[in-house]
């Protein structure tokens, strides 16, 4: 006669691990978004006023463009 042992899974532990990885993913996404905004801000800040005018921006628009809040 064969006997099988199938232990029960503790789903609360799996749920906790899933939440931890979800939070870690949120943190990584936040860091990536911050870095993208920083790079955009630096690139636009290095342009002259004439170059910004050529693309339809002013110095005051740089922060909104970097944070993807720019509506024109």
PQR file of N, CA, C, O and H, with PARSE charges and radii, in Angstrom:
ATOM      1  N   UNK A   1       0.821  -1.144   0.000 -0.4000 1.5000
ATOM      2  CA  UNK A   1       0.000   0.000   0.000 -0.0000 2.0000
ATOM      3  C   UNK A   1       0.894   1.246   0.000  0.5500 1.7000
ATOM      4  O   UNK A   1       1.866   1.320   0.752 -0.5500 1.4000
ATOM      5  N   UNK A   2       0.551   2.232  -0.861 -0.4000 1.5000
ATOM      6  CA  UNK A   2       1.317   3.482  -0.970 -0.0000 2.0000
ATOM      7  C   UNK A   2       0.673   4.559  -0.109  0.5500 1.7000
ATOM      8  O   UNK A   2      -0.547   4.631   0.034 -0.5500 1.4000
ATOM      9  H   UNK A   2      -0.238   2.172  -1.471  0.4000 1.0000
ATOM     10  N   UNK A   3       1.523   5.378   0.449 -0.4000 1.5000
ATOM     11  CA  UNK A   3       1.009   6.455   1.283 -0.0000 2.0000
ATOM     12  C   UNK A   3       1.616   7.777   0.799  0.5500 1.7000
ATOM     13  O   UNK A   3       2.824   7.858   0.573 -0.5500 1.4000
ATOM     14  H   UNK A   3       2.515   5.320   0.333  0.4000 1.0000
ATOM     15  N   UNK A   4       0.796   8.792   0.643 -0.4000 1.5000
ATOM     16  CA  UNK A   4       1.261  10.100   0.193 -0.0000 2.0000
ATOM     17  C   UNK A   4       1.075  11.112   1.311  0.5500 1.7000
ATOM     18  O   UNK A   4       0.049  11.131   1.991 -0.5500 1.4000
ATOM     19  H   UNK A   4      -0.185   8.726   0.826  0.4000 1.0000
ATOM     20  N   UNK A   5       2.064  11.934   1.483 -0.4000 1.5000
ATOM     21  CA  UNK A   5       1.971  12.997   2.471 -0.0000 2.0000
ATOM     22  C   UNK A   5       1.892  14.321   1.719  0.5500 1.7000
ATOM     23  O   UNK A   5       2.824  14.687   1.003 -0.5500 1.4000
ATOM     24  H   UNK A   5       2.897  11.919   0.930  0.4000 1.0000
ATOM     25  N   UNK A   6       0.811  15.020   1.876 -0.4000 1.5000
ATOM     26  CA  UNK A   6       0.655  16.328   1.228 -0.0000 2.0000
ATOM     27  C   UNK A   6       0.442  17.371   2.320  0.5500 1.7000
ATOM     28  O   UNK A   6      -0.661  17.521   2.847 -0.5500 1.4000
ATOM     29  H   UNK A   6       0.054  14.723   2.458  0.4000 1.0000
ATOM     30  N   UNK A   7       1.511  18.086   2.651 -0.4000 1.5000
ATOM     31  CA  UNK A   7       1.384  19.088   3.712 -0.0000 2.0000
ATOM     32  C   UNK A   7       0.523  20.267   3.245  0.5500 1.7000
ATOM     33  O   UNK A   7       0.474  20.586   2.057 -0.5500 1.4000
ATOM     34  H   UNK A   7       2.407  17.964   2.224  0.4000 1.0000
ATOM     35  N   UNK A   8      -0.133  20.886   4.176 -0.4000 1.5000
ATOM     36  CA  UNK A   8      -0.951  22.042   3.837 -0.0000 2.0000
ATOM     37  C   UNK A   8      -0.053  23.262   3.653  0.5500 1.7000
ATOM     38  O   UNK A   8       0.991  23.393   4.293 -0.5500 1.4000
ATOM     39  H   UNK A   8      -0.093  20.627   5.142  0.4000 1.0000
ATOM     40  N   UNK A   9      -0.483  24.140   2.773 -0.4000 1.5000
ATOM     41  CA  UNK A   9       0.270  25.362   2.516 -0.0000 2.0000
ATOM     42  C   UNK A   9      -0.274  26.470   3.399  0.5500 1.7000
ATOM     43  O   UNK A   9      -1.485  26.632   3.552 -0.5500 1.4000
ATOM     44  H   UNK A   9      -1.331  24.034   2.253  0.4000 1.0000
ATOM     45  N   UNK A  10       0.623  27.207   3.960 -0.4000 1.5000
ATOM     46  CA  UNK A  10       0.225  28.336   4.780 -0.0000 2.0000
ATOM     47  C   UNK A  10       0.079  29.545   3.857  0.5500 1.7000
ATOM     48  O   UNK A  10       1.069  30.204   3.538 -0.5500 1.4000
ATOM     49  H   UNK A  10       1.607  27.076   3.836  0.4000 1.0000
ATOM     50  N   UNK A  11      -1.134  29.834   3.433 -0.4000 1.5000
ATOM     51  CA  UNK A  11      -1.366  30.910   2.473 -0.0000 2.0000
ATOM     52  C   UNK A  11      -1.128  32.284   3.068  0.5500 1.7000
ATOM     53  O   UNK A  11      -0.874  33.236   2.330 -0.5500 1.4000
ATOM     54  H   UNK A  11      -1.938  29.299   3.692  0.4000 1.0000
ATOM     55  N   UNK A  12      -1.203  32.409   4.373 -0.4000 1.5000
ATOM     56  CA  UNK A  12      -0.924  33.701   4.994 -0.0000 2.0000
ATOM     57  C   UNK A  12       0.528  34.092   4.759  0.5500 1.7000
ATOM     58  O   UNK A  12       0.820  35.268   4.539 -0.5500 1.4000
ATOM     59  H   UNK A  12      -1.409  31.635   4.973  0.4000 1.0000
ATOM     60  N   UNK A  13       1.433  33.136   4.802 -0.4000 1.5000
ATOM     61  CA  UNK A  13       2.840  33.410   4.546 -0.0000 2.0000
ATOM     62  C   UNK A  13       3.039  33.813   3.101  0.5500 1.7000
ATOM     63  O   UNK A  13       3.782  34.756   2.826 -0.5500 1.4000
ATOM     64  H   UNK A  13       1.195  32.181   4.980  0.4000 1.0000
ATOM     65  N   UNK A  14       2.400  33.130   2.172 -0.4000 1.5000
ATOM     66  CA  UNK A  14       2.522  33.469   0.763 -0.0000 2.0000
ATOM     67  C   UNK A  14       1.975  34.867   0.501  0.5500 1.7000
ATOM     68  O   UNK A  14       2.538  35.617  -0.296 -0.5500 1.4000
ATOM     69  H   UNK A  14       1.796  32.364   2.395  0.4000 1.0000
ATOM     70  N   UNK A  15       0.896  35.213   1.159 -0.4000 1.5000
ATOM     71  CA  UNK A  15       0.299  36.539   1.001 -0.0000 2.0000
ATOM     72  C   UNK A  15       1.239  37.619   1.530  0.5500 1.7000
ATOM     73  O   UNK A  15       1.379  38.677   0.918 -0.5500 1.4000
ATOM     74  H   UNK A  15       0.438  34.603   1.806  0.4000 1.0000
ATOM     75  N   UNK A  16       1.869  37.358   2.646 -0.4000 1.5000
ATOM     76  CA  UNK A  16       2.810  38.322   3.225 -0.0000 2.0000
ATOM     77  C   UNK A  16       4.004  38.535   2.314  0.5500 1.7000
ATOM     78  O   UNK A  16       4.440  39.667   2.107 -0.5500 1.4000
ATOM     79  H   UNK A  16       1.755  36.498   3.143  0.4000 1.0000
ATOM     80  N   UNK A  17       4.526  37.463   1.776 -0.4000 1.5000
ATOM     81  CA  UNK A  17       5.659  37.570   0.845 -0.0000 2.0000
ATOM     82  C   UNK A  17       5.242  38.330  -0.407  0.5500 1.7000
ATOM     83  O   UNK A  17       6.004  39.150  -0.920 -0.5500 1.4000
ATOM     84  H   UNK A  17       4.171  36.543   1.943  0.4000 1.0000
ATOM     85  N   UNK A  18       4.045  38.064  -0.897 -0.4000 1.5000
ATOM     86  CA  UNK A  18       3.544  38.755  -2.079 -0.0000 2.0000
ATOM     87  C   UNK A  18       3.430  40.256  -1.820  0.5500 1.7000
ATOM     88  O   UNK A  18       3.808  41.060  -2.672 -0.5500 1.4000
ATOM     89  H   UNK A  18       3.426  37.398  -0.481  0.4000 1.0000
ATOM     90  N   UNK A  19       2.912  40.639  -0.653 -0.4000 1.5000
ATOM     91  CA  UNK A  19       2.804  42.062  -0.311 -0.0000 2.0000
ATOM     92  C   UNK A  19       4.178  42.704  -0.197  0.5500 1.7000
ATOM     93  O   UNK A  19       4.367  43.848  -0.612 -0.5500 1.4000
ATOM     94  H   UNK A  19       2.605  39.986   0.039  0.4000 1.0000
ATOM     95  N   UNK A  20       5.127  41.982   0.359 -0.4000 1.5000
ATOM     96  CA  UNK A  20       6.482  42.524   0.504 -0.0000 2.0000
ATOM     97  C   UNK A  20       7.100  42.792  -0.860  0.5500 1.7000
ATOM     98  O   UNK A  20       7.707  43.842  -1.068 -0.5500 1.4000
ATOM     99  H   UNK A  20       4.973  41.054   0.696  0.4000 1.0000
ATOM    100  N   UNK A  21       6.952  41.848  -1.797 -0.4000 1.5000
ATOM    101  CA  UNK A  21       7.490  42.058  -3.137 -0.0000 2.0000
ATOM    102  C   UNK A  21       6.741  43.158  -3.872  0.5500 1.7000
ATOM    103  O   UNK A  21       7.332  43.873  -4.681 -0.5500 1.4000
ATOM    104  H   UNK A  21       6.459  40.995  -1.628  0.4000 1.0000
ATOM    105  N   UNK A  22       5.454  43.302  -3.604 -0.4000 1.5000
ATOM    106  CA  UNK A  22       4.677  44.371  -4.207 -0.0000 2.0000
ATOM    107  C   UNK A  22       5.186  45.732  -3.731  0.5500 1.7000
ATOM    108  O   UNK A  22       5.339  46.654  -4.532 -0.5500 1.4000
ATOM    109  H   UNK A  22       4.974  42.721  -2.947  0.4000 1.0000
ATOM    110  N   UNK A  23       5.446  45.856  -2.439 -0.4000 1.5000
ATOM    111  CA  UNK A  23       5.987  47.104  -1.897 -0.0000 2.0000
ATOM    112  C   UNK A  23       7.378  47.378  -2.456  0.5500 1.7000
ATOM    113  O   UNK A  23       7.710  48.521  -2.770 -0.5500 1.4000
ATOM    114  H   UNK A  23       5.322  45.107  -1.788  0.4000 1.0000
ATOM    115  N   UNK A  24       8.179  46.347  -2.578 -0.4000 1.5000
ATOM    116  CA  UNK A  24       9.508  46.506  -3.145 -0.0000 2.0000
ATOM    117  C   UNK A  24       9.412  47.001  -4.592  0.5500 1.7000
ATOM    118  O   UNK A  24      10.184  47.866  -5.005 -0.5500 1.4000
ATOM    119  H   UNK A  24       7.909  45.418  -2.323  0.4000 1.0000
ATOM    120  N   UNK A  25       8.475  46.457  -5.352 -0.4000 1.5000
ATOM    121  CA  UNK A  25       8.266  46.911  -6.728 -0.0000 2.0000
ATOM    122  C   UNK A  25       7.823  48.354  -6.788  0.5500 1.7000
ATOM    123  O   UNK A  25       8.239  49.093  -7.681 -0.5500 1.4000
ATOM    124  H   UNK A  25       7.848  45.754  -5.016  0.4000 1.0000
ATOM    125  N   UNK A  26       6.971  48.775  -5.836 -0.4000 1.5000
ATOM    126  CA  UNK A  26       6.544  50.176  -5.774 -0.0000 2.0000
ATOM    127  C   UNK A  26       7.714  51.107  -5.482  0.5500 1.7000
ATOM    128  O   UNK A  26       7.813  52.193  -6.054 -0.5500 1.4000
ATOM    129  H   UNK A  26       6.633  48.175  -5.111  0.4000 1.0000
ATOM    130  N   UNK A  27       8.594  50.678  -4.594 -0.4000 1.5000
ATOM    131  CA  UNK A  27       9.768  51.485  -4.255 -0.0000 2.0000
ATOM    132  C   UNK A  27      10.682  51.618  -5.462  0.5500 1.7000
ATOM    133  O   UNK A  27      11.169  52.710  -5.756 -0.5500 1.4000
ATOM    134  H   UNK A  27       8.514  49.796  -4.130  0.4000 1.0000
ATOM    135  N   UNK A  28      10.917  50.518  -6.160 -0.4000 1.5000
ATOM    136  CA  UNK A  28      11.774  50.548  -7.349 -0.0000 2.0000
ATOM    137  C   UNK A  28      11.164  51.457  -8.423  0.5500 1.7000
ATOM    138  O   UNK A  28      11.883  52.226  -9.061 -0.5500 1.4000
ATOM    139  H   UNK A  28      10.522  49.631  -5.921  0.4000 1.0000
ATOM    140  N   UNK A  29       9.853  51.373  -8.624 -0.4000 1.5000
ATOM    141  CA  UNK A  29       9.183  52.225  -9.610 -0.0000 2.0000
ATOM    142  C   UNK A  29       9.305  53.699  -9.232  0.5500 1.7000
ATOM    143  O   UNK A  29       9.478  54.548 -10.106 -0.5500 1.4000
ATOM    144  H   UNK A  29       9.269  50.748  -8.106  0.4000 1.0000
ATOM    145  N   UNK A  30       9.218  54.007  -7.946 -0.4000 1.5000
ATOM    146  CA  UNK A  30       9.360  55.388  -7.490 -0.0000 2.0000
ATOM    147  C   UNK A  30      10.764  55.920  -7.741  0.5500 1.7000
ATOM    148  O   UNK A  30      10.934  57.065  -8.159 -0.5500 1.4000
ATOM    149  H   UNK A  30       9.078  53.317  -7.237  0.4000 1.0000
ATOM    150  N   UNK A  31      11.755  55.101  -7.489 -0.4000 1.5000
ATOM    151  CA  UNK A  31      13.144  55.512  -7.730 -0.0000 2.0000
ATOM    152  C   UNK A  31      13.381  55.730  -9.228  0.5500 1.7000
ATOM    153  O   UNK A  31      14.057  56.686  -9.609 -0.5500 1.4000
ATOM    154  H   UNK A  31      11.618  54.171  -7.149  0.4000 1.0000
ATOM    155  N   UNK A  32      12.841  54.871 -10.066 -0.4000 1.5000
ATOM    156  CA  UNK A  32      12.997  55.017 -11.514 -0.0000 2.0000
ATOM    157  C   UNK A  32      12.316  56.295 -11.994  0.5500 1.7000
ATOM    158  O   UNK A  32      12.878  57.022 -12.813 -0.5500 1.4000
ATOM    159  H   UNK A  32      12.292  54.095  -9.756  0.4000 1.0000
ATOM    160  N   UNK A  33      11.106  56.578 -11.492 -0.4000 1.5000
ATOM    161  CA  UNK A  33      10.392  57.801 -11.881 -0.0000 2.0000
ATOM    162  C   UNK A  33      11.153  59.041 -11.420  0.5500 1.7000
ATOM    163  O   UNK A  33      11.240  60.022 -12.158 -0.5500 1.4000
ATOM    164  H   UNK A  33      10.649  55.988 -10.827  0.4000 1.0000
ATOM    165  N   UNK A  34      11.702  59.007 -10.210 -0.4000 1.5000
ATOM    166  CA  UNK A  34      12.484  60.132  -9.707 -0.0000 2.0000
ATOM    167  C   UNK A  34      13.708  60.371 -10.589  0.5500 1.7000
ATOM    168  O   UNK A  34      14.024  61.514 -10.920 -0.5500 1.4000
ATOM    169  H   UNK A  34      11.632  58.209  -9.610  0.4000 1.0000
ATOM    170  N   UNK A  35      14.390  59.301 -10.966 -0.4000 1.5000
ATOM    171  CA  UNK A  35      15.583  59.444 -11.788 -0.0000 2.0000
ATOM    172  C   UNK A  35      15.228  59.973 -13.181  0.5500 1.7000
ATOM    173  O   UNK A  35      15.951  60.813 -13.717 -0.5500 1.4000
ATOM    174  H   UNK A  35      14.133  58.373 -10.697  0.4000 1.0000
ATOM    175  N   UNK A  36      14.142  59.505 -13.770 -0.4000 1.5000
ATOM    176  CA  UNK A  36      13.712  60.009 -15.075 -0.0000 2.0000
ATOM    177  C   UNK A  36      13.421  61.502 -15.006  0.5500 1.7000
ATOM    178  O   UNK A  36      13.809  62.250 -15.903 -0.5500 1.4000
ATOM    179  H   UNK A  36      13.554  58.823 -13.335  0.4000 1.0000
ATOM    180  N   UNK A  37      12.743  61.943 -13.952 -0.4000 1.5000
ATOM    181  CA  UNK A  37      12.437  63.367 -13.783 -0.0000 2.0000
ATOM    182  C   UNK A  37      13.720  64.173 -13.610  0.5500 1.7000
ATOM    183  O   UNK A  37      13.842  65.275 -14.146 -0.5500 1.4000
ATOM    184  H   UNK A  37      12.428  61.335 -13.223  0.4000 1.0000
ATOM    185  N   UNK A  38      14.670  63.628 -12.867 -0.4000 1.5000
ATOM    186  CA  UNK A  38      15.945  64.310 -12.649 -0.0000 2.0000
ATOM    187  C   UNK A  38      16.711  64.491 -13.944  0.5500 1.7000
ATOM    188  O   UNK A  38      17.244  65.569 -14.210 -0.5500 1.4000
ATOM    189  H   UNK A  38      14.572  62.733 -12.431  0.4000 1.0000
ATOM    190  N   UNK A  39      16.769  63.436 -14.754 -0.4000 1.5000
ATOM    191  CA  UNK A  39      17.482  63.497 -16.033 -0.0000 2.0000
ATOM    192  C   UNK A  39      16.808  64.498 -16.968  0.5500 1.7000
ATOM    193  O   UNK A  39      17.485  65.288 -17.627 -0.5500 1.4000
ATOM    194  H   UNK A  39      16.336  62.561 -14.537  0.4000 1.0000
ATOM    195  N   UNK A  40      15.477  64.468 -17.028 -0.4000 1.5000
ATOM    196  CA  UNK A  40      14.739  65.406 -17.879 -0.0000 2.0000
ATOM    197  C   UNK A  40      14.971  66.835 -17.412  0.5500 1.7000
ATOM    198  O   UNK A  40      15.223  67.724 -18.225 -0.5500 1.4000
ATOM    199  H   UNK A  40      14.927  63.827 -16.492  0.4000 1.0000
ATOM    200  N   UNK A  41      14.885  67.056 -16.108 -0.4000 1.5000
ATOM    201  CA  UNK A  41      15.100  68.391 -15.548 -0.0000 2.0000
ATOM    202  C   UNK A  41      16.488  68.908 -15.879  0.5500 1.7000
ATOM    203  O   UNK A  41      16.639  70.069 -16.261 -0.5500 1.4000
ATOM    204  H   UNK A  41      14.680  66.334 -15.447  0.4000 1.0000
ATOM    205  N   UNK A  42      17.498  68.072 -15.741 -0.4000 1.5000
ATOM    206  CA  UNK A  42      18.876  68.486 -16.040 -0.0000 2.0000
ATOM    207  C   UNK A  42      19.062  68.781 -17.519  0.5500 1.7000
ATOM    208  O   UNK A  42      19.736  69.745 -17.882 -0.5500 1.4000
ATOM    209  H   UNK A  42      17.375  67.129 -15.431  0.4000 1.0000
ATOM    210  N   UNK A  43      18.465  67.952 -18.378 -0.4000 1.5000
ATOM    211  CA  UNK A  43      18.616  68.159 -19.826 -0.0000 2.0000
ATOM    212  C   UNK A  43      17.944  69.459 -20.256  0.5500 1.7000
ATOM    213  O   UNK A  43      18.511  70.218 -21.042 -0.5500 1.4000
ATOM    214  H   UNK A  43      17.917  67.169 -18.083  0.4000 1.0000
ATOM    215  N   UNK A  44      16.749  69.721 -19.753 -0.4000 1.5000
ATOM    216  CA  UNK A  44      16.049  70.948 -20.135 -0.0000 2.0000
ATOM    217  C   UNK A  44      16.700  72.179 -19.516  0.5500 1.7000
ATOM    218  O   UNK A  44      16.703  73.246 -20.130 -0.5500 1.4000
ATOM    219  H   UNK A  44      16.288  69.104 -19.115  0.4000 1.0000
ATOM    220  N   UNK A  45      17.243  72.052 -18.330 -0.4000 1.5000
ATOM    221  CA  UNK A  45      17.901  73.189 -17.678 -0.0000 2.0000
ATOM    222  C   UNK A  45      19.178  73.598 -18.399  0.5500 1.7000
ATOM    223  O   UNK A  45      19.600  74.752 -18.321 -0.5500 1.4000
ATOM    224  H   UNK A  45      17.241  71.185 -17.831  0.4000 1.0000
ATOM    225  N   UNK A  46      19.782  72.667 -19.090 -0.4000 1.5000
ATOM    226  CA  UNK A  46      21.026  72.987 -19.800 -0.0000 2.0000
ATOM    227  C   UNK A  46      20.775  73.722 -21.121  0.5500 1.7000
ATOM    228  O   UNK A  46      21.716  74.231 -21.729 -0.5500 1.4000
ATOM    229  H   UNK A  46      19.439  71.730 -19.154  0.4000 1.0000
ATOM    230  N   UNK A  47      19.510  73.784 -21.571 -0.4000 1.5000
ATOM    231  CA  UNK A  47      19.189  74.488 -22.810 -0.0000 2.0000
ATOM    232  C   UNK A  47      19.121  75.987 -22.567  0.5500 1.7000
ATOM    233  O   UNK A  47      18.823  76.440 -21.461 -0.5500 1.4000
ATOM    234  H   UNK A  47      18.745  73.371 -21.077  0.4000 1.0000
ATOM    235  N   UNK A  48      19.402  76.744 -23.610 -0.4000 1.5000
ATOM    236  CA  UNK A  48      19.281  78.198 -23.512 -0.0000 2.0000
ATOM    237  C   UNK A  48      17.815  78.586 -23.620  0.5500 1.7000
ATOM    238  O   UNK A  48      16.969  77.780 -24.006 -0.5500 1.4000
ATOM    239  H   UNK A  48      19.644  76.376 -24.508  0.4000 1.0000
ATOM    240  N   UNK A  49      17.528  79.848 -23.269 -0.4000 1.5000
ATOM    241  CA  UNK A  49      16.146  80.331 -23.379 -0.0000 2.0000
ATOM    242  C   UNK A  49      15.662  80.263 -24.821  0.5500 1.7000
ATOM    243  O   UNK A  49      14.491  79.980 -25.071 -0.5500 1.4000
ATOM    244  H   UNK A  49      18.215  80.503 -22.955  0.4000 1.0000
ATOM    245  N   UNK A  50      16.538  80.516 -25.752 -0.4000 1.5000
ATOM    246  CA  UNK A  50      16.176  80.452 -27.178 -0.0000 2.0000
ATOM    247  C   UNK A  50      15.804  79.018 -27.580  0.5500 1.7000
ATOM    248  O   UNK A  50      14.816  78.801 -28.280 -0.5500 1.4000
ATOM    249  H   UNK A  50      17.490  80.747 -25.550  0.4000 1.0000
ATOM    250  N   UNK A  51      16.595  78.056 -27.136 -0.4000 1.5000
ATOM    251  CA  UNK A  51      16.322  76.656 -27.461 -0.0000 2.0000
ATOM    252  C   UNK A  51      15.009  76.188 -26.815  0.5500 1.7000
ATOM    253  O   UNK A  51      14.239  75.448 -27.426 -0.5500 1.4000
ATOM    254  H   UNK A  51      17.398  78.232 -26.567  0.4000 1.0000
ATOM    255  N   UNK A  52      14.765  76.629 -25.575 -0.4000 1.5000
ATOM    256  CA  UNK A  52      13.496  76.294 -24.926 -0.0000 2.0000
ATOM    257  C   UNK A  52      12.330  76.909 -25.683  0.5500 1.7000
ATOM    258  O   UNK A  52      11.293  76.268 -25.846 -0.5500 1.4000
ATOM    259  H   UNK A  52      15.391  77.231 -25.078  0.4000 1.0000
ATOM    260  N   UNK A  53      12.487  78.146 -26.148 -0.4000 1.5000
ATOM    261  CA  UNK A  53      11.432  78.800 -26.912 -0.0000 2.0000
ATOM    262  C   UNK A  53      11.170  78.062 -28.224  0.5500 1.7000
ATOM    263  O   UNK A  53      10.030  77.995 -28.684 -0.5500 1.4000
ATOM    264  H   UNK A  53      13.330  78.667 -26.015  0.4000 1.0000
ATOM    265  N   UNK A  54      12.205  77.517 -28.815 -0.4000 1.5000
ATOM    266  CA  UNK A  54      12.046  76.757 -30.064 -0.0000 2.0000
ATOM    267  C   UNK A  54      11.163  75.522 -29.873  0.5500 1.7000
ATOM    268  O   UNK A  54      10.461  75.119 -30.800 -0.5500 1.4000
ATOM    269  H   UNK A  54      13.131  77.572 -28.441  0.4000 1.0000
ATOM    270  N   UNK A  55      11.189  74.935 -28.714 -0.4000 1.5000
ATOM    271  CA  UNK A  55      10.351  73.758 -28.459 -0.0000 2.0000
ATOM    272  C   UNK A  55       9.080  74.126 -27.693  0.5500 1.7000
ATOM    273  O   UNK A  55       8.328  73.251 -27.263 -0.5500 1.4000
ATOM    274  H   UNK A  55      11.759  75.263 -27.961  0.4000 1.0000
ATOM    275  N   UNK A  56       8.853  75.417 -27.530 -0.4000 1.5000
ATOM    276  CA  UNK A  56       7.605  75.880 -26.929 -0.0000 2.0000
ATOM    277  C   UNK A  56       7.559  75.829 -25.414  0.5500 1.7000
ATOM    278  O   UNK A  56       6.485  75.671 -24.833 -0.5500 1.4000
ATOM    279  H   UNK A  56       9.463  76.127 -27.879  0.4000 1.0000
ATOM    280  N   UNK A  57       8.701  75.960 -24.768 -0.4000 1.5000
ATOM    281  CA  UNK A  57       8.759  75.913 -23.305 -0.0000 2.0000
ATOM    282  C   UNK A  57       9.398  77.173 -22.751  0.5500 1.7000
ATOM    283  O   UNK A  57      10.084  77.905 -23.465 -0.5500 1.4000
ATOM    284  H   UNK A  57       9.573  76.089 -25.239  0.4000 1.0000
ATOM    285  N   UNK A  58       9.166  77.413 -21.476 -0.4000 1.5000
ATOM    286  CA  UNK A  58       9.859  78.460 -20.738 -0.0000 2.0000
ATOM    287  C   UNK A  58      10.562  77.796 -19.557  0.5500 1.7000
ATOM    288  O   UNK A  58      10.348  76.617 -19.274 -0.5500 1.4000
ATOM    289  H   UNK A  58       8.609  76.818 -20.896  0.4000 1.0000
ATOM    290  N   UNK A  59      11.397  78.565 -18.879 -0.4000 1.5000
ATOM    291  CA  UNK A  59      12.086  78.010 -17.704 -0.0000 2.0000
ATOM    292  C   UNK A  59      11.089  77.530 -16.651  0.5500 1.7000
ATOM    293  O   UNK A  59      11.337  76.539 -15.964 -0.5500 1.4000
ATOM    294  H   UNK A  59      11.571  79.523 -19.109  0.4000 1.0000
ATOM    295  N   UNK A  60       9.982  78.220 -16.527 -0.4000 1.5000
ATOM    296  CA  UNK A  60       8.970  77.846 -15.545 -0.0000 2.0000
ATOM    297  C   UNK A  60       8.257  76.541 -15.860  0.5500 1.7000
ATOM    298  O   UNK A  60       7.640  75.947 -14.976 -0.5500 1.4000
ATOM    299  H   UNK A  60       9.780  79.025 -17.085  0.4000 1.0000
ATOM    300  N   UNK A  61       8.331  76.085 -17.110 -0.4000 1.5000
ATOM    301  CA  UNK A  61       7.663  74.842 -17.507 -0.0000 2.0000
ATOM    302  C   UNK A  61       8.497  73.595 -17.217  0.5500 1.7000
ATOM    303  O   UNK A  61       7.977  72.481 -17.270 -0.5500 1.4000
ATOM    304  H   UNK A  61       8.832  76.567 -17.828  0.4000 1.0000
ATOM    305  N   UNK A  62       9.761  73.767 -16.915 -0.4000 1.5000
ATOM    306  CA  UNK A  62      10.674  72.623 -16.794 -0.0000 2.0000
ATOM    307  C   UNK A  62      10.218  71.637 -15.722  0.5500 1.7000
ATOM    308  O   UNK A  62      10.205  70.430 -15.964 -0.5500 1.4000
ATOM    309  H   UNK A  62      10.183  74.672 -16.871  0.4000 1.0000
ATOM    310  N   UNK A  63       9.850  72.124 -14.557 -0.4000 1.5000
ATOM    311  CA  UNK A  63       9.447  71.226 -13.469 -0.0000 2.0000
ATOM    312  C   UNK A  63       8.198  70.438 -13.838  0.5500 1.7000
ATOM    313  O   UNK A  63       8.116  69.240 -13.565 -0.5500 1.4000
ATOM    314  H   UNK A  63       9.861  73.104 -14.360  0.4000 1.0000
ATOM    315  N   UNK A  64       7.219  71.105 -14.459 -0.4000 1.5000
ATOM    316  CA  UNK A  64       5.993  70.407 -14.856 -0.0000 2.0000
ATOM    317  C   UNK A  64       6.265  69.365 -15.935  0.5500 1.7000
ATOM    318  O   UNK A  64       5.657  68.295 -15.926 -0.5500 1.4000
ATOM    319  H   UNK A  64       7.285  72.077 -14.681  0.4000 1.0000
ATOM    320  N   UNK A  65       7.162  69.660 -16.856 -0.4000 1.5000
ATOM    321  CA  UNK A  65       7.516  68.684 -17.891 -0.0000 2.0000
ATOM    322  C   UNK A  65       8.229  67.496 -17.257  0.5500 1.7000
ATOM    323  O   UNK A  65       7.958  66.350 -17.614 -0.5500 1.4000
ATOM    324  H   UNK A  65       7.657  70.529 -16.863  0.4000 1.0000
ATOM    325  N   UNK A  66       9.132  67.755 -16.326 -0.4000 1.5000
ATOM    326  CA  UNK A  66       9.886  66.675 -15.670 -0.0000 2.0000
ATOM    327  C   UNK A  66       8.967  65.746 -14.886  0.5500 1.7000
ATOM    328  O   UNK A  66       9.221  64.545 -14.792 -0.5500 1.4000
ATOM    329  H   UNK A  66       9.353  68.686 -16.036  0.4000 1.0000
ATOM    330  N   UNK A  67       7.900  66.304 -14.326 -0.4000 1.5000
ATOM    331  CA  UNK A  67       6.983  65.492 -13.525 -0.0000 2.0000
ATOM    332  C   UNK A  67       5.782  65.003 -14.319  0.5500 1.7000
ATOM    333  O   UNK A  67       4.842  64.458 -13.740 -0.5500 1.4000
ATOM    334  H   UNK A  67       7.693  67.279 -14.403  0.4000 1.0000
ATOM    335  N   UNK A  68       5.797  65.187 -15.633 -0.4000 1.5000
ATOM    336  CA  UNK A  68       4.724  64.778 -16.537 -0.0000 2.0000
ATOM    337  C   UNK A  68       3.395  65.436 -16.191  0.5500 1.7000
ATOM    338  O   UNK A  68       2.336  64.834 -16.374 -0.5500 1.4000
ATOM    339  H   UNK A  68       6.560  65.629 -16.104  0.4000 1.0000
ATOM    340  N   UNK A  69       3.446  66.671 -15.689 -0.4000 1.5000
ATOM    341  CA  UNK A  69       2.225  67.425 -15.380 -0.0000 2.0000
ATOM    342  C   UNK A  69       1.976  68.533 -16.393  0.5500 1.7000
ATOM    343  O   UNK A  69       1.111  69.385 -16.190 -0.5500 1.4000
ATOM    344  H   UNK A  69       4.306  67.160 -15.541  0.4000 1.0000
ATOM    345  N   UNK A  70       2.731  68.520 -17.478 -0.4000 1.5000
ATOM    346  CA  UNK A  70       2.666  69.619 -18.438 -0.0000 2.0000
ATOM    347  C   UNK A  70       1.497  69.403 -19.403  0.5500 1.7000
ATOM    348  O   UNK A  70       1.393  68.363 -20.054 -0.5500 1.4000
ATOM    349  H   UNK A  70       3.433  67.828 -17.643  0.4000 1.0000
ATOM    350  N   UNK A  71       0.628  70.404 -19.479 -0.4000 1.5000
ATOM    351  CA  UNK A  71      -0.493  70.355 -20.425 -0.0000 2.0000
ATOM    352  C   UNK A  71      -0.418  71.627 -21.258  0.5500 1.7000
ATOM    353  O   UNK A  71      -0.343  72.732 -20.721 -0.5500 1.4000
ATOM    354  H   UNK A  71       0.713  71.249 -18.951  0.4000 1.0000
ATOM    355  N   UNK A  72      -0.440  71.463 -22.524 -0.4000 1.5000
ATOM    356  CA  UNK A  72      -0.365  72.621 -23.403 -0.0000 2.0000
ATOM    357  C   UNK A  72      -1.496  72.562 -24.385  0.5500 1.7000
ATOM    358  O   UNK A  72      -1.628  73.448 -25.229 -0.5500 1.4000
ATOM    359  H   UNK A  72      -0.501  70.565 -22.960  0.4000 1.0000
TER
END
